[in-house]
Amino acid sequence: MKQLTGLDASFLYMETPRSFGHVSGLGIYRRPTPDYQPYEAFKAQVESRLHLLDPFRRRLVEVPMGLDHPYWINDPDFDIDFHVRHIAIPPPGDLEQLAAQVARIIGRPMDRSKPLWEAYVMEGLEDDDFAVLTKIHHATVDGASGVELLTILLDADPAGDEIAPDKGVWKPDSIPTDLELLSRTVSSYMRRPARLARVQLNALQQMAEITRNRGLETMVANARRQLPRSRRSSTNGDDQLGTPSMTAPRTPFNRSITPHRRLAMRSVPLSDIKKLKTKAGATVNDVVMAICAGALRQYLLHHDALPEEPLQAMVPVSIRTGDEADRWTNRVSGLVAALPTNVDDPLERIEVTRVAMEAAKDQFEMVPADALVDLANFSSPALAVQAARLASSMRLADQTNPVVNVVISNVPGPRQPLYVAGAEMQHYYPVSTIAEGMGLNITVHSYLDTLDIGLVSCRELVPDLELLVDLHLEEIDTLFKALKLKRRKA
């Protein structure tokens, strides 16, 4: 048994009948031969490397009355046929029809009595292509570990990768009784006061190092000597999204959400984004943020709903070092950046975005991220769940301004082609999640020489999501013209 960290568990606590904690990815594949069987091939691929994919065979056990964070156990009843599913898209199988089917799937909660993942092999696409939608709970992986999971699940060689043998280490666990779980909880509570003090001292220590305050460092060192010794000198948590206190303007998509989702997808050459960033003297991420700002500006103008103030964007940030003892957990934080939707000139938008991102990064670096992670471990699960449900039932998002308007995420993906039993992946569209009061998510994922764009929204709050995703492409054209660059025609 292994207990979830506070941040991992928070993605469970945020769930309500309208808000879900899973994230997804949609791969589009080209059949290598006419008689290729996608469902059988993908299922066999998963089975052959289950021993490398711990999240696929572990399930939750929850502590009675929500007195402590849940635990992972190796599922004694694991059944791959429950998780890998086979469906078809009706003719003509275009991207819009595929997006509509995926939107229905992501608008359903996951069964917590099973390992928290599902995969849908979808046939019937144009050109006889097929798709695989992987749906996995955020309590299990973050964006970076999700990319790692993808590279383990798929092959780098069309003939198939050499897979490390299964040494039979994995063993199913018995499901613990409520009494066993409560006994663990009591033991954890007895250790908690000293643990909380250490977390607080870690935060002070990091702040002292940042500010070079030697007096504070001495005070922390003296306080540490008063605590009982711990067998562990380092923390093994993950990070909580560290956002400054601020209020963002209202928009049509910053209201209470429904369970219904929309998805819109597009692809652009990564070389186009690199041309823009080179000419503008910015980074790829700056350009992506500026494109989103321009598209959102045009969308809100179209609906006569553009605020005078700039929107605020939450930008997830991976804090992985590569030395984590457990790679299948969340190591993510986030920064809040002003999004210059109030700036009309496209070149000025890039410059304002660059400055805003630098300011957001400076503010982010002042926050002791690891300490915030550990503080999340001391939250009350029962209170967190009740707070999420109360906010949802009272529709508080309709009565207050949001903290941020939108999540914008840029995930670097594999630079080499990936395969399922010889079928090459053509695109990998990110399919993220939305939250109460924030009914829009924009995520881009690079794969090979392509930037795949995935927008997810509440169906009722952004009914014309196709318009918004197309405005992103128009904004790229606008930036090419403003920078006097020639764009290669597809």
ChimeraX attribute file (.defattr): number of C-alpha atoms within 10 A of each C-alpha:
attribute: neighborCount
match mode: 1-to-1
recipient: residues
	/A:1	15
	/A:2	10
	/A:3	16
	/A:4	21
	/A:5	23
	/A:6	26
	/A:7	28
	/A:8	29
	/A:9	24
	/A:10	22
	/A:11	16
	/A:12	21
	/A:13	24
	/A:14	19
	/A:15	19
	/A:16	21
	/A:17	13
	/A:18	20
	/A:19	26
	/A:20	24
	/A:21	22
	/A:22	26
	/A:23	22
	/A:24	21
	/A:25	21
	/A:26	22
	/A:27	17
	/A:28	19
	/A:29	23
	/A:30	19
	/A:31	20
	/A:32	14
	/A:33	9
	/A:34	7
	/A:35	7
	/A:36	13
	/A:37	13
	/A:38	23
	/A:39	19
	/A:40	13
	/A:41	15
	/A:42	22
	/A:43	19
	/A:44	13
	/A:45	17
	/A:46	20
	/A:47	12
	/A:48	15
	/A:49	17
	/A:50	17
	/A:51	18
	/A:52	17
	/A:53	16
	/A:54	15
	/A:55	22
	/A:56	22
	/A:57	23
	/A:58	23
	/A:59	24
	/A:60	21
	/A:61	22
	/A:62	19
	/A:63	22
	/A:64	15
	/A:65	9
	/A:66	15
	/A:67	17
	/A:68	26
	/A:69	24
	/A:70	23
	/A:71	19
	/A:72	19
	/A:73	21
	/A:74	22
	/A:75	21
	/A:76	15
	/A:77	14
	/A:78	16
	/A:79	12
	/A:80	17
	/A:81	10
	/A:82	12
	/A:83	18
	/A:84	20
	/A:85	16
	/A:86	15
	/A:87	12
	/A:88	16
	/A:89	18
	/A:90	13
	/A:91	10
	/A:92	11
	/A:93	19
	/A:94	14
	/A:95	13
	/A:96	13
	/A:97	15
	/A:98	22
	/A:99	19
	/A:100	15
	/A:101	17
	/A:102	22
	/A:103	21
	/A:104	14
	/A:105	16
	/A:106	25
	/A:107	21
	/A:108	16
	/A:109	18
	/A:110	18
	/A:111	11
	/A:112	14
	/A:113	12
	/A:114	21
	/A:115	27
	/A:116	23
	/A:117	25
	/A:118	22
	/A:119	22
	/A:120	21
	/A:121	22
	/A:122	23
	/A:123	21
	/A:124	18
	/A:125	21
	/A:126	13
	/A:127	11
	/A:128	12
	/A:129	19
	/A:130	24
	/A:131	24
	/A:132	24
	/A:133	24
	/A:134	19
	/A:135	23
	/A:136	23
	/A:137	23
	/A:138	26
	/A:139	24
	/A:140	26
	/A:141	23
	/A:142	22
	/A:143	23
	/A:144	22
	/A:145	18
	/A:146	22
	/A:147	18
	/A:148	16
	/A:149	18
	/A:150	17
	/A:151	16
	/A:152	17
	/A:153	21
	/A:154	23
	/A:155	22
	/A:156	19
	/A:157	16
	/A:158	16
	/A:159	12
	/A:160	15
	/A:161	13
	/A:162	9
	/A:163	11
	/A:164	10
	/A:165	10
	/A:166	12
	/A:167	7
	/A:168	7
	/A:169	6
	/A:170	13
	/A:171	10
	/A:172	13
	/A:173	14
	/A:174	12
	/A:175	15
	/A:176	14
	/A:177	12
	/A:178	13
	/A:179	11
	/A:180	11
	/A:181	18
	/A:182	16
	/A:183	11
	/A:184	13
	/A:185	16
	/A:186	13
	/A:187	10
	/A:188	13
	/A:189	13
	/A:190	10
	/A:191	10
	/A:192	14
	/A:193	12
	/A:194	14
	/A:195	21
	/A:196	15
	/A:197	14
	/A:198	22
	/A:199	21
	/A:200	16
	/A:201	19
	/A:202	21
	/A:203	20
	/A:204	18
	/A:205	21
	/A:206	18
	/A:207	17
	/A:208	18
	/A:209	12
	/A:210	13
	/A:211	11
	/A:212	11
	/A:213	12
	/A:214	11
	/A:215	10
	/A:216	16
	/A:217	18
	/A:218	13
	/A:219	14
	/A:220	19
	/A:221	13
	/A:222	11
	/A:223	13
	/A:224	15
	/A:225	9
	/A:226	8
	/A:227	12
	/A:228	10
	/A:229	10
	/A:230	10
	/A:231	6
	/A:232	7
	/A:233	8
	/A:234	8
	/A:235	14
	/A:236	13
	/A:237	24
	/A:238	26
	/A:239	27
	/A:240	24
	/A:241	19
	/A:242	20
	/A:243	19
	/A:244	14
	/A:245	7
	/A:246	11
	/A:247	14
	/A:248	20
	/A:249	18
	/A:250	22
	/A:251	18
	/A:252	15
	/A:253	19
	/A:254	25
	/A:255	24
	/A:256	24
	/A:257	26
	/A:258	19
	/A:259	17
	/A:260	18
	/A:261	26
	/A:262	25
	/A:263	26
	/A:264	25
	/A:265	21
	/A:266	18
	/A:267	17
	/A:268	16
	/A:269	16
	/A:270	16
	/A:271	14
	/A:272	19
	/A:273	21
	/A:274	15
	/A:275	17
	/A:276	21
	/A:277	18
	/A:278	12
	/A:279	12
	/A:280	17
	/A:281	14
	/A:282	17
	/A:283	16
	/A:284	17
	/A:285	17
	/A:286	23
	/A:287	25
	/A:288	22
	/A:289	27
	/A:290	28
	/A:291	26
	/A:292	25
	/A:293	28
	/A:294	27
	/A:295	23
	/A:296	22
	/A:297	24
	/A:298	21
	/A:299	20
	/A:300	16
	/A:301	13
	/A:302	11
	/A:303	9
	/A:304	9
	/A:305	14
	/A:306	21
	/A:307	16
	/A:308	10
	/A:309	15
	/A:310	19
	/A:311	24
	/A:312	23
	/A:313	24
	/A:314	22
	/A:315	22
	/A:316	20
	/A:317	20
	/A:318	17
	/A:319	16
	/A:320	16
	/A:321	7
	/A:322	8
	/A:323	7
	/A:324	13
	/A:325	8
	/A:326	11
	/A:327	19
	/A:328	20
	/A:329	23
	/A:330	30
	/A:331	27
	/A:332	22
	/A:333	23
	/A:334	23
	/A:335	21
	/A:336	27
	/A:337	25
	/A:338	22
	/A:339	27
	/A:340	26
	/A:341	25
	/A:342	16
	/A:343	18
	/A:344	12
	/A:345	11
	/A:346	22
	/A:347	16
	/A:348	13
	/A:349	24
	/A:350	28
	/A:351	18
	/A:352	18
	/A:353	26
	/A:354	21
	/A:355	16
	/A:356	18
	/A:357	21
	/A:358	14
	/A:359	15
	/A:360	19
	/A:361	16
	/A:362	12
	/A:363	16
	/A:364	19
	/A:365	11
	/A:366	12
	/A:367	17
	/A:368	18
	/A:369	22
	/A:370	21
	/A:371	23
	/A:372	22
	/A:373	27
	/A:374	26
	/A:375	19
	/A:376	19
	/A:377	25
	/A:378	18
	/A:379	16
	/A:380	15
	/A:381	22
	/A:382	16
	/A:383	13
	/A:384	17
	/A:385	17
	/A:386	14
	/A:387	14
	/A:388	16
	/A:389	19
	/A:390	13
	/A:391	15
	/A:392	22
	/A:393	13
	/A:394	11
	/A:395	16
	/A:396	16
	/A:397	18
	/A:398	15
	/A:399	11
	/A:400	15
	/A:401	18
	/A:402	22
	/A:403	21
	/A:404	22
	/A:405	27
	/A:406	25
	/A:407	22
	/A:408	19
	/A:409	23
	/A:410	21
	/A:411	21
	/A:412	15
	/A:413	21
	/A:414	18
	/A:415	11
	/A:416	11
	/A:417	16
	/A:418	25
	/A:419	22
	/A:420	27
	/A:421	23
	/A:422	21
	/A:423	23
	/A:424	21
	/A:425	22
	/A:426	17
	/A:427	24
	/A:428	27
	/A:429	25
	/A:430	28
	/A:431	29
	/A:432	26
	/A:433	26
	/A:434	23
	/A:435	24
	/A:436	25
	/A:437	27
	/A:438	25
	/A:439	28
	/A:440	26
	/A:441	23
	/A:442	23
	/A:443	21
	/A:444	25
	/A:445	23
	/A:446	23
	/A:447	23
	/A:448	18
	/A:449	14
	/A:450	20
	/A:451	25
	/A:452	21
	/A:453	24
	/A:454	24
	/A:455	24
	/A:456	25
	/A:457	28
	/A:458	30
	/A:459	21
	/A:460	17
	/A:461	22
	/A:462	18
	/A:463	13
	/A:464	14
	/A:465	21
	/A:466	16
	/A:467	14
	/A:468	21
	/A:469	22
	/A:470	14
	/A:471	20
	/A:472	23
	/A:473	17
	/A:474	16
	/A:475	20
	/A:476	24
	/A:477	17
	/A:478	16
	/A:479	23
	/A:480	19
	/A:481	13
	/A:482	12
	/A:483	15
	/A:484	10
	/A:485	14
	/A:486	11
	/A:487	13
	/A:488	8
	/A:489	4
	/A:490	5
